[in-house]
């Protein structure tokens, strides 16, 4: 894969490890580098609480994975199945701690990738953002990412955080959008106007969430507020698509990337780089290499030389939703095994099984449920006039 120029930084590939526990330590960042990451974003730097302790709780447990009714099956994830990640009470490094980390990283010969430092000031104190930005640039950060919503009560993005930081530093500044309430077509141009060099979207949503153990009749994690995982990918893809139509700065696609196919989806709707987080919780650092190599294979199969050759291509095939178009399902008999799953879920009684093949009658509504459900991809939809 050709190297990627992202904000003037040379990346060996577009896969960035996003800000979370996997990048909270020098050891974690080293693992990410060994696994092939193009860059990393550190865990967010926050000023310590009044008692001098780092911000963030130390709840136990603070991570929980789910991909089925009763917990987590890693086999499902290995096959690319969707999962949810609950995060609660992660600690945040102090500026002094991050400065020590950056000093070690810069001296290390084992870490040769750009280090983007995430910072998060008070939602009501612009001076904190300015101080954090200055301290992290002085400590050797290659770029900064602004964590706009580490505080769950924040619901909308304040573009002035971007301006305060941009006025203070010379290194690139990435604005990470994380409020699902924000309209990307509105907030994107605002943070771009205030000087954001790139936008990362869409970070972990500030939803309160829980899961229930029905046998002990109690919650697994009653107040988990860092809710991520692949099930959120569809929301974030739509957000990135809207951003791409609204801004000119590069976009880093975030949330729900587990496979190289997921990463390619983000590039097809306009992302220049992608960030992975929950996938590392679910599969370990090895997933970085899997995604990077998969993107490379995809590019080779289509003859693409650079990401720009296919970035945003999916937008060309988007059109207005049509109501009541003439559509009907048909069966590819060469693929059909007569498993009868389509007949079981058809809500219009349009499918029968005959001679171990599915047959679709003129009762077909063209709804597409059987098309998406068929395990053999033996059903196709066609337009007729």
C-alpha positions as CSV (number, residue, x, y, z in Angstrom):
1,X,0.0,0.0,0.0
2,X,1.3,3.5,-0.9
3,X,1.9,5.8,2.1
4,X,-0.9,8.2,3.1
5,X,-0.4,11.9,3.5
6,X,-2.7,12.9,6.4
7,X,-2.3,16.5,7.6
8,X,1.3,16.6,6.4
9,X,2.1,13.4,8.3
10,X,3.3,10.4,6.5
11,X,1.2,7.3,7.4
12,X,2.1,3.8,6.1
13,X,-1.6,3.1,5.9
14,X,-4.9,4.8,6.7
15,X,-5.7,2.7,9.9
16,X,-5.4,4.8,13.0
17,X,-5.9,3.5,16.6
18,X,-8.4,5.9,18.2
19,X,-8.3,7.4,21.6
20,X,-9.1,4.8,24.3
21,X,-7.5,2.4,26.7
22,X,-5.5,0.6,23.9
23,X,-3.4,3.9,23.6
24,X,-3.3,4.9,27.3
25,X,0.3,3.7,27.8
26,X,3.6,3.5,26.0
27,X,3.3,-0.3,25.9
28,X,-0.2,-0.1,24.3
29,X,1.1,2.4,21.7
30,X,4.1,0.1,21.0
31,X,1.7,-2.8,20.4
32,X,-0.3,-0.7,18.0
33,X,2.8,0.2,16.1
34,X,4.0,-3.4,15.9
35,X,0.6,-4.5,14.7
36,X,0.9,-2.1,11.7
37,X,-1.1,1.0,12.7
38,X,-0.6,4.1,10.5
39,X,-0.8,6.4,13.6
40,X,-2.4,6.4,17.0
41,X,-4.5,8.8,19.0
42,X,-3.7,8.8,22.7
43,X,-6.2,8.5,25.4
44,X,-7.5,12.0,26.2
45,X,-5.4,14.2,28.4
46,X,-7.3,15.9,31.1
47,X,-6.2,18.1,34.0
48,X,-6.3,16.1,37.3
49,X,-9.2,16.5,39.8
50,X,-8.8,18.8,42.8
51,X,-7.4,15.9,44.9
52,X,-4.6,15.5,42.4
53,X,-5.9,12.2,41.0
54,X,-6.3,11.7,37.3
55,X,-9.8,12.3,36.1
56,X,-12.0,9.2,35.4
57,X,-13.3,6.5,37.6
58,X,-11.9,3.1,38.3
59,X,-15.1,1.0,38.3
60,X,-14.9,-2.8,38.2
61,X,-15.8,-4.2,35.8
62,X,-15.6,-1.3,33.4
63,X,-15.7,-3.2,30.1
64,X,-18.3,-5.5,28.8
65,X,-18.8,-7.1,25.4
66,X,-22.2,-8.3,24.1
67,X,-23.0,-10.0,20.8
68,X,-25.8,-12.3,21.9
69,X,-28.7,-12.4,24.4
70,X,-26.5,-13.8,27.2
71,X,-23.1,-12.2,26.8
72,X,-20.3,-12.5,24.3
73,X,-19.2,-15.2,21.9
74,X,-15.8,-14.4,20.4
75,X,-16.5,-16.9,17.5
76,X,-19.3,-14.6,16.3
77,X,-16.9,-11.6,16.3
78,X,-14.2,-13.6,14.4
79,X,-16.8,-14.2,11.7
80,X,-17.5,-10.4,11.5
81,X,-20.6,-10.4,13.5
82,X,-21.9,-7.3,15.2
83,X,-21.2,-6.6,18.9
84,X,-21.7,-3.9,21.5
85,X,-19.0,-2.6,23.8
86,X,-19.9,-1.1,27.2
87,X,-17.3,1.2,28.7
88,X,-17.5,2.8,32.2
89,X,-15.1,4.9,34.2
90,X,-11.9,4.8,32.3
91,X,-9.1,6.9,33.8
92,X,-7.5,9.7,31.8
93,X,-3.8,10.6,31.8
94,X,-2.7,13.9,33.3
95,X,-0.6,16.4,31.2
96,X,2.5,15.4,33.2
97,X,1.9,11.7,32.6
98,X,1.4,12.3,28.9
99,X,4.5,14.4,28.7
100,X,6.5,11.6,30.2
101,X,4.9,9.1,27.7
102,X,5.8,11.3,24.8
103,X,9.4,11.7,25.9
104,X,9.7,7.9,26.1
105,X,8.0,7.4,22.7
106,X,10.3,10.0,21.0
107,X,13.3,8.2,22.4
108,X,12.0,4.7,21.4
109,X,13.2,3.2,18.2
110,X,10.3,0.8,18.3
111,X,7.6,3.5,17.7
112,X,8.0,5.2,14.3
113,X,4.4,6.3,13.7
114,X,2.8,9.7,14.2
115,X,1.4,10.3,17.7
116,X,-1.8,12.4,17.8
117,X,-2.6,13.5,21.3
118,X,-6.2,13.8,22.3
119,X,-7.0,16.6,24.7
120,X,-10.1,17.5,26.6
121,X,-10.6,20.7,28.6
122,X,-13.5,21.8,30.7
123,X,-16.8,22.4,28.8
124,X,-16.9,25.9,30.3
125,X,-13.2,26.9,30.4
126,X,-11.5,27.8,27.1
127,X,-8.3,28.5,29.0
128,X,-8.0,24.9,29.9
129,X,-8.1,23.9,26.2
130,X,-5.4,26.5,25.4
131,X,-3.1,25.3,28.2
132,X,-3.5,21.6,27.3
133,X,-2.8,22.4,23.6
134,X,0.3,24.3,24.5
135,X,1.6,21.7,26.9
136,X,1.1,18.8,24.5
137,X,2.7,20.6,21.5
138,X,5.7,21.5,23.7
139,X,5.8,17.8,24.8
140,X,6.2,16.6,21.2
141,X,2.7,15.7,19.9
142,X,2.6,15.4,16.1
143,X,-1.0,16.6,16.1
144,X,-3.9,17.2,18.4
145,X,-7.3,15.7,18.5
146,X,-10.0,17.6,20.4
147,X,-12.2,15.4,22.5
148,X,-15.3,17.6,22.4
149,X,-17.6,15.5,24.6
150,X,-15.8,13.4,27.3
151,X,-18.3,15.1,29.6
152,X,-21.6,13.2,29.1
153,X,-23.8,16.2,29.8
154,X,-22.5,18.0,26.7
155,X,-25.0,17.6,23.9
156,X,-23.8,20.1,21.3
157,X,-20.4,21.0,19.9
158,X,-18.9,24.4,20.7
159,X,-16.7,25.4,17.7
160,X,-14.8,28.0,19.8
161,X,-12.8,25.1,21.4
162,X,-11.3,24.7,18.0
163,X,-10.5,28.4,17.6
164,X,-8.8,28.6,21.0
165,X,-6.5,25.7,20.2
166,X,-5.8,26.7,16.6
167,X,-4.8,30.2,17.9
168,X,-2.3,28.6,20.3
169,X,-0.5,25.9,18.3
170,X,1.2,25.3,15.0
171,X,0.7,21.5,14.7
172,X,-2.4,20.1,13.0
173,X,-5.7,20.1,14.9
174,X,-8.4,17.4,14.4
175,X,-11.9,18.1,15.8
176,X,-13.6,14.9,17.0
177,X,-17.4,15.3,16.7
178,X,-19.2,13.1,19.2
179,X,-22.7,14.6,19.7
180,X,-25.4,12.6,17.9
181,X,-27.6,15.7,18.3
182,X,-25.4,17.8,16.0
183,X,-26.4,18.1,12.4
184,X,-23.1,17.3,10.4
185,X,-24.2,19.7,7.6
186,X,-24.3,22.5,10.2
187,X,-21.5,21.7,12.7
188,X,-19.0,20.5,10.2
189,X,-18.7,23.8,8.3
190,X,-18.6,25.7,11.7
191,X,-15.6,23.8,13.1
192,X,-13.9,24.0,9.6
193,X,-14.4,27.8,9.7
194,X,-12.8,28.0,13.1
195,X,-9.7,26.3,11.7
196,X,-10.0,22.5,12.1
197,X,-7.5,20.8,9.9
198,X,-9.5,17.6,9.9
199,X,-12.7,16.2,11.4
200,X,-13.0,12.8,13.1
201,X,-16.5,11.4,13.3
202,X,-18.5,9.9,14.8
203,X,-17.1,9.1,18.3
204,X,-18.7,7.1,21.1
205,X,-22.2,8.5,21.8
206,X,-23.1,9.7,25.3
207,X,-25.9,7.2,25.7
208,X,-26.8,5.7,29.0
209,X,-27.1,1.9,28.5
210,X,-27.5,-1.4,30.3
211,X,-27.9,-5.1,29.9
212,X,-29.6,-7.4,32.3
213,X,-28.6,-10.8,33.8
214,X,-32.0,-12.5,34.0
215,X,-30.8,-15.3,36.3
216,X,-29.3,-13.0,39.0
217,X,-32.0,-10.4,38.0
218,X,-29.6,-7.5,38.1
219,X,-27.8,-5.3,35.5
220,X,-24.5,-6.2,34.1
221,X,-23.4,-2.6,33.9
222,X,-26.1,-0.3,35.1
223,X,-24.6,3.1,34.2
224,X,-22.3,2.4,31.2
225,X,-22.1,5.6,29.2
226,X,-19.4,4.8,26.7
227,X,-21.4,2.7,24.2
228,X,-19.6,1.6,21.1
229,X,-19.3,-1.3,18.8
230,X,-20.2,-2.4,15.3
231,X,-23.9,-1.9,15.7
232,X,-23.3,1.9,15.5
233,X,-21.5,1.8,12.2
234,X,-24.5,2.6,10.1
235,X,-25.2,5.8,12.0
236,X,-21.6,6.9,11.8
237,X,-21.4,6.1,8.0
238,X,-24.4,8.3,7.3
239,X,-22.8,11.1,9.5
240,X,-19.5,10.9,7.6
241,X,-21.3,10.9,4.2
242,X,-23.1,14.2,5.2
243,X,-19.8,15.7,6.4
244,X,-18.1,14.8,3.2
245,X,-20.7,16.8,1.3
246,X,-20.4,19.7,3.6
247,X,-16.6,20.3,4.3
248,X,-13.3,20.3,2.4
249,X,-11.0,19.2,5.2
250,X,-10.1,15.5,5.5
251,X,-12.4,13.2,7.5
252,X,-11.3,10.4,9.8
253,X,-14.1,7.8,10.0
254,X,-14.7,6.4,13.4
255,X,-17.0,3.8,15.1
256,X,-17.9,0.2,14.3
257,X,-14.9,-0.8,12.2
258,X,-14.2,-4.5,12.8
259,X,-13.1,-5.7,9.3
260,X,-11.4,-4.3,6.3
261,X,-14.7,-4.2,4.5
262,X,-16.0,-1.9,7.2
263,X,-13.0,0.4,6.7
264,X,-13.5,0.5,2.9
265,X,-17.1,1.5,3.5
266,X,-15.9,4.6,5.3
267,X,-13.5,5.5,2.5
268,X,-16.3,5.0,0.0
269,X,-18.4,7.7,1.7
270,X,-15.5,10.1,2.0
271,X,-13.1,9.3,4.8
272,X,-9.4,9.8,4.3
273,X,-8.4,7.7,7.3
274,X,-10.3,5.3,9.6
275,X,-10.0,4.9,13.4
276,X,-10.5,1.6,15.2
277,X,-11.2,1.1,18.9
278,X,-13.8,-1.4,19.9
279,X,-12.4,-4.0,17.5
280,X,-9.2,-4.1,19.6
281,X,-11.3,-4.8,22.8
282,X,-13.0,-7.6,20.9
283,X,-10.2,-9.1,18.9
284,X,-6.9,-7.7,20.2
285,X,-4.3,-5.6,18.4
286,X,-4.0,-8.2,15.6
287,X,-7.1,-6.7,14.0
288,X,-5.0,-3.7,12.9
289,X,-3.0,-5.7,10.5
290,X,-6.0,-7.6,9.3
291,X,-7.8,-4.3,8.4
292,X,-4.7,-2.7,6.8
293,X,-3.9,-5.7,4.7
294,X,-7.5,-6.1,3.6
295,X,-7.7,-2.5,2.4
296,X,-4.5,-3.2,0.4
297,X,-5.9,-6.3,-1.2
298,X,-9.1,-4.5,-2.1
299,X,-7.1,-1.7,-3.8
300,X,-5.0,-4.2,-5.7
301,X,-8.1,-6.1,-6.9
302,X,-9.6,-3.0,-8.4
303,X,-6.3,-1.6,-9.6
304,X,-6.4,1.4,-7.3
305,X,-3.1,3.2,-6.7
306,X,-4.3,5.6,-4.0
307,X,-7.2,6.0,-1.7
308,X,-8.3,9.0,-3.7
309,X,-9.1,6.6,-6.6
310,X,-12.1,5.3,-4.7
311,X,-12.7,7.8,-1.9
312,X,-16.3,9.0,-2.0
313,X,-17.3,6.7,-4.9
314,X,-20.4,5.5,-3.1
315,X,-21.9,8.9,-3.3
316,X,-22.2,8.6,-7.0
317,X,-24.7,5.8,-6.6
318,X,-26.9,7.4,-4.0
319,X,-30.3,8.6,-5.1
320,X,-33.5,9.8,-3.6
321,X,-35.7,7.2,-2.0
322,X,-38.4,5.9,-4.4
323,X,-41.8,5.1,-3.0
324,X,-43.7,2.1,-4.5
325,X,-41.2,1.4,-7.3
326,X,-42.0,-1.7,-9.4
327,X,-39.7,-4.3,-7.8
328,X,-40.0,-8.1,-7.5
329,X,-37.8,-10.9,-6.1
330,X,-36.6,-13.7,-8.3
331,X,-34.7,-16.9,-7.5
332,X,-31.3,-17.9,-8.9
333,X,-32.0,-21.7,-9.0
334,X,-28.3,-22.4,-9.4
335,X,-27.7,-21.0,-5.9
336,X,-30.9,-22.0,-4.1
337,X,-30.8,-25.0,-1.9
338,X,-34.5,-25.0,-0.9
339,X,-33.7,-24.3,2.8
340,X,-37.2,-22.7,3.1
341,X,-35.9,-19.8,5.3
342,X,-37.3,-17.3,2.8
343,X,-40.7,-18.9,2.9
344,X,-40.7,-18.8,6.7
345,X,-40.1,-15.1,6.9
346,X,-42.2,-13.9,3.9
347,X,-45.0,-11.6,5.2
348,X,-46.9,-11.8,1.9
349,X,-47.2,-15.6,1.5
350,X,-45.4,-15.2,-1.9
351,X,-42.8,-18.0,-1.5
352,X,-43.3,-21.7,-1.7
353,X,-40.7,-24.6,-1.9
354,X,-41.1,-27.0,-4.9
355,X,-38.5,-29.6,-5.9
356,X,-36.1,-28.2,-3.4
357,X,-36.2,-24.7,-5.0
358,X,-37.9,-21.5,-3.8
359,X,-40.7,-20.2,-6.1
360,X,-41.9,-16.6,-5.9
361,X,-45.5,-15.8,-7.0
362,X,-47.0,-12.6,-8.1
363,X,-48.0,-11.9,-4.5
364,X,-44.4,-10.6,-4.0
365,X,-44.4,-7.1,-2.7
366,X,-40.7,-6.5,-3.5
367,X,-40.0,-5.6,0.1
368,X,-36.5,-7.1,0.0
369,X,-36.7,-9.1,3.2
370,X,-36.0,-12.4,1.6
371,X,-33.2,-10.9,-0.5
372,X,-31.4,-9.8,2.7
373,X,-32.2,-13.0,4.6
374,X,-31.1,-15.7,2.1
375,X,-28.0,-17.4,3.4
376,X,-27.0,-18.4,-0.1
377,X,-27.6,-15.0,-1.8
378,X,-29.9,-16.9,-4.2
379,X,-32.6,-14.2,-4.3
380,X,-32.3,-11.1,-6.5
381,X,-34.4,-8.0,-6.8
382,X,-35.3,-6.6,-10.2
383,X,-37.1,-3.6,-11.6
384,X,-39.9,-4.2,-14.1
385,X,-42.1,-1.8,-16.0
